[in-house]
Amino acid sequence: MRLTAYTDYTLRTLMYLGTHRDRLVTIQDIADLHTISKNHLMKVVHQLGLSGIVETVRGRNGGLRLARDPSDINIGTVVRETESDFYMAECFNPDSNTCPLTPGCQLKSALGQATGAYLAVLDKVTLASILESKPGTLAPGVILLHVEN
């Protein structure tokens, strides 16, 4: 499973805001750090604002900040809200499934269980636990991989 760029940018934005709680942050700050498109981040921040996770402050000295405590921001919930679907294979989408193996195939069940396990792990993670952890560890039974760009 691979997260979309949109979800990746959402998580990076939340992590940046979580580590800079002492000031308002600009979209440009985040874009510059990660060398990603400011236009893409504007869409991310707009959605985070609509969801109530981020507060946006307009004006010349405006910016954004977390609207919730990091311990109240669940990563599993964020991923579910930002990913368009969790169709691991064609057979997961009833509208476009043409696979002739579907009626007797056990792969769909296994992939469904794997997706459920993936989300169950993310449900145990909060933004606070990510910000407090050292690369490579998170909480008992949960491992956070540090990925370089």
Buried (B, 14 or more C-beta within 10 A) or exposed (E): EEEEEBBBBBBBBBBBBBEBEEEBBBBEBBBEEBEBEEEBBEEBBEBBBEBEBBBBEEEEEEBBBBBBEBEEBBBBBBBBEBBEEBBBBEBBEEEEBEEEEBEEBEEBEEBBEEBEEBBEBBBBBBBBBBBEBEEEEBBEEBEBEEEEE
